[in-house]
Amino acid sequence: MFTKLALYVLLAATIALIPACITTEGDAWRFDSAETPAGWPESSPVGEVALREYPTYRQAEVTRSPEAAGDGQDDLFMELFRHIDRNEIAMTAPVEMVYDEGQMESMAFVYRDLTVGEPGADGTVAVRDVAPELFASTGVRGGYNDANFRAGRERVEAWLAEHADEYTRTGPYRYLGYNGPFTLPFLRYGEVQAPIAPQR
């Protein structure tokens, strides 16, 4: 049985380890669940919109079946997890969820760098290289659910409306989730983003 002293020592050790698990980038902080890919830009501040430019990266992607019940997150995640497990590919963060008309259409795991794996099909998983792209991005805190996605999307939409003479949206919104299921939902960090291009 734990004595009070042992309990205090355990609590103090846990608190002391917390800073080592946190990444701080600019005005954003997040718990580290996995390493981010090579060349990945810094996290977007929560509640604000910032521009983020992404390098070429490789990802494994699965598309949601039209017949899938609910949002299909668990099924897509498990397909991707089985893919990286059988191919012995290390898990990285973030997980990318692409939304079309407010509904999640696909999910992808981003590889550590372009030397991992190779483009092609692996059953229902498509591995492809993604070209560099510019995004209007906002940080969000909390579970990876539709309500938090919508809140982030509304913030980005308002920013795009204010900057309509400078940028135009070029594709669907995406939600980047950086934390796994063992991070408490209210501590999870994500980014809601819209791909954009400067007005000509």
Backbone torsions as a table, in degrees:
resi	resn	phi	psi	omega
1	MET	NA	137.7	179.3
2	PHE	-68.7	135.4	169.3
3	THR	-84.4	166.7	177.9
4	LYS	-60.6	-38.7	-179.2
5	LEU	-62.5	-45.1	179.9
6	ALA	-63.1	-38.4	178.8
7	LEU	-64.7	-41.7	178.6
8	TYR	-65.6	-39.5	178.6
9	VAL	-63.7	-44.1	179.0
10	LEU	-62.7	-43.1	179.1
11	LEU	-64.0	-43.6	-179.8
12	ALA	-64.5	-40.0	179.2
13	ALA	-65.3	-39.6	178.8
14	THR	-64.1	-45.6	179.5
15	ILE	-63.4	-38.4	-179.5
16	ALA	-66.1	-30.0	-178.6
17	LEU	-80.6	-20.8	-175.6
18	ILE	-56.2	-47.5	-178.9
19	PRO	-58.9	-30.7	179.7
20	ALA	-69.4	-18.2	-178.9
21	CYS	-96.5	2.1	-174.9
22	ILE	-112.0	134.2	172.7
23	THR	-104.1	130.4	175.9
24	THR	-115.0	123.9	179.4
25	GLU	-131.6	111.8	-177.8
26	GLY	59.3	-123.2	-179.8
27	ASP	-94.5	7.9	-177.1
28	ALA	-114.6	147.7	172.9
29	TRP	-135.6	152.4	178.3
30	ARG	-157.0	152.4	172.8
31	PHE	-73.2	139.0	177.9
32	ASP	-83.1	111.6	173.5
33	SER	-97.3	-29.5	-179.7
34	ALA	-161.7	162.9	179.8
35	GLU	-70.2	144.0	175.1
36	THR	-86.5	158.1	-178.0
37	PRO	-65.2	160.1	179.3
38	ALA	-59.7	132.8	176.6
39	GLY	79.0	6.4	-177.9
40	TRP	-67.1	135.8	-178.8
41	PRO	-71.9	167.8	-179.1
42	GLU	-69.8	157.6	-177.4
43	SER	-63.6	150.4	178.7
44	SER	-83.7	144.1	179.3
45	PRO	-66.0	143.1	179.2
46	VAL	-69.2	130.4	176.6
47	GLY	85.0	-2.1	179.2
48	GLU	-126.4	163.0	177.5
49	VAL	-110.5	133.8	179.5
50	ALA	-137.1	159.5	175.7
51	LEU	-89.2	135.4	178.1
52	ARG	-133.9	128.6	179.7
53	GLU	-109.1	129.8	-175.9
54	TYR	-107.8	140.5	177.2
55	PRO	-78.3	177.3	170.8
56	THR	-61.1	133.7	176.4
57	TYR	-143.3	162.5	-179.7
58	ARG	-106.5	138.4	179.2
59	GLN	-140.3	155.6	172.5
60	ALA	-107.6	125.5	-170.7
61	GLU	-128.7	141.2	171.3
62	VAL	-125.2	145.3	-178.7
63	THR	-104.6	139.5	-179.4
64	ARG	-68.0	134.8	176.1
65	SER	-73.8	138.9	178.4
66	PRO	-59.0	-25.3	-178.6
67	GLU	-85.1	-6.8	-175.4
68	ALA	-62.8	137.8	177.7
69	ALA	-80.2	148.8	177.8
70	GLY	62.4	-149.1	-177.9
71	ASP	-89.4	-9.2	175.8
72	GLY	73.1	9.0	-176.1
73	GLN	-56.9	-48.1	-175.9
74	ASP	-62.9	-43.7	-179.3
75	ASP	-63.1	-45.1	-179.4
76	LEU	-65.5	-42.1	179.3
77	PHE	-59.8	-44.3	-178.0
78	MET	-67.4	-36.3	175.3
79	GLU	-60.5	-44.5	179.8
80	LEU	-68.2	-39.4	179.2
81	PHE	-62.8	-42.6	178.0
82	ARG	-62.3	-36.9	178.9
83	HIS	-62.2	-50.4	-177.6
84	ILE	-71.2	-29.1	179.2
85	ASP	-67.4	-48.9	-177.2
86	ARG	-72.0	-22.2	178.2
87	ASN	-99.0	4.6	177.3
88	GLU	54.3	49.3	178.8
89	ILE	-105.4	131.0	-177.9
90	ALA	-68.2	141.4	176.5
91	MET	-72.0	135.4	174.4
92	THR	-124.5	174.4	174.9
93	ALA	-125.1	143.3	13.4
94	PRO	-96.1	172.3	165.1
95	VAL	-94.5	132.0	-177.9
96	GLU	-99.9	128.9	175.2
97	MET	-120.7	118.5	-178.5
98	VAL	-98.7	132.8	-177.7
99	TYR	-112.3	138.0	173.5
100	ASP	-127.3	123.8	-177.6
101	GLU	55.8	36.5	176.1
102	GLY	82.3	0.1	-178.4
103	GLN	-115.6	134.4	179.0
104	MET	-66.5	125.6	-176.5
105	GLU	-106.5	-28.6	-178.5
106	SER	-153.7	162.5	176.6
107	MET	-137.0	145.5	-178.8
108	ALA	-142.8	146.7	168.6
109	PHE	-100.4	134.4	178.9
110	VAL	-94.4	129.1	179.2
111	TYR	-74.7	159.4	-177.0
112	ARG	-60.6	-43.4	176.4
113	ASP	-160.0	-178.7	-173.1
114	LEU	-77.2	-3.2	177.0
115	THR	-88.0	-10.9	-177.9
116	VAL	-87.2	127.7	177.4
117	GLY	62.3	-167.3	176.5
118	GLU	-153.5	151.1	-178.4
119	PRO	-60.2	147.6	179.6
120	GLY	147.4	-174.3	-178.2
121	ALA	-101.0	142.3	173.5
122	ASP	-133.9	83.6	-174.2
123	GLY	66.0	-123.0	-179.9
124	THR	-85.3	-3.4	-178.1
125	VAL	-94.4	130.0	176.0
126	ALA	-107.7	121.7	177.4
127	VAL	-98.9	125.5	-177.2
128	ARG	-147.6	157.3	174.8
129	ASP	-93.3	134.7	-177.7
130	VAL	-104.9	128.4	-177.7
131	ALA	-70.4	156.6	177.1
132	PRO	-55.9	143.5	-177.1
133	GLU	-153.9	151.5	179.1
134	LEU	-101.9	138.5	-178.6
135	PHE	-131.0	144.9	163.1
136	ALA	-88.1	123.5	-166.8
137	SER	-133.4	141.3	174.5
138	THR	-132.3	140.2	176.2
139	GLY	-80.6	142.4	176.7
140	VAL	-131.7	148.4	179.6
141	ARG	-117.7	134.7	177.8
142	GLY	127.0	-177.4	-178.1
143	GLY	-60.9	155.4	-179.5
144	TYR	-86.2	78.6	-176.0
145	ASN	-128.8	172.5	-176.4
146	ASP	-61.8	-37.3	-178.4
147	ALA	-63.0	-45.2	179.5
148	ASN	-69.4	-35.9	175.5
149	PHE	-61.8	-46.4	-178.7
150	ARG	-62.2	-40.4	179.2
151	ALA	-61.8	-43.4	177.8
152	GLY	-66.9	-41.7	180.0
153	ARG	-61.9	-42.5	179.4
154	GLU	-61.5	-38.0	179.2
155	ARG	-65.5	-43.2	179.4
156	VAL	-68.2	-40.0	178.7
157	GLU	-60.1	-41.5	178.6
158	ALA	-63.7	-40.9	178.3
159	TRP	-63.6	-44.0	179.7
160	LEU	-62.7	-37.5	177.8
161	ALA	-63.8	-39.0	179.3
162	GLU	-70.1	-25.2	-176.1
163	HIS	-115.1	29.7	-176.0
164	ALA	-62.6	-25.6	179.4
165	ASP	-83.3	-6.0	-179.2
166	GLU	-110.4	-39.0	-174.0
167	TYR	-135.1	153.1	173.6
168	THR	-128.9	143.9	178.5
169	ARG	-74.9	137.9	-174.5
170	THR	-114.5	0.1	-177.9
171	GLY	-172.7	-174.0	-177.7
172	PRO	-71.5	159.3	176.3
173	TYR	-71.4	153.5	173.2
174	ARG	-133.9	157.0	-180.0
175	TYR	-122.8	118.5	178.5
176	LEU	-100.0	121.3	178.8
177	GLY	-106.8	124.4	-174.1
178	TYR	-100.3	-9.8	-174.0
179	ASN	-121.7	148.0	179.9
180	GLY	-87.6	-177.4	-175.5
181	PRO	-67.0	-14.2	-178.8
182	PHE	-87.1	-4.9	173.1
183	THR	-88.2	129.9	-179.8
184	LEU	-55.7	137.2	-174.9
185	PRO	-51.8	-40.8	-176.2
186	PHE	-72.3	-11.6	177.4
187	LEU	-98.9	-8.2	-176.9
188	ARG	-67.9	146.2	-179.6
189	TYR	-119.2	139.3	175.9
190	GLY	-146.9	173.8	175.6
191	GLU	-131.5	135.4	172.1
192	VAL	-105.8	129.6	-169.8
193	GLN	-138.1	150.4	171.8
194	ALA	-123.2	129.8	175.2
195	PRO	-70.0	136.2	-175.8
196	ILE	-135.7	163.0	173.3
197	ALA	-139.8	146.8	177.5
198	PRO	-63.5	144.8	174.0
199	GLN	-66.7	141.6	178.9
200	ARG	-88.8	NA	NA
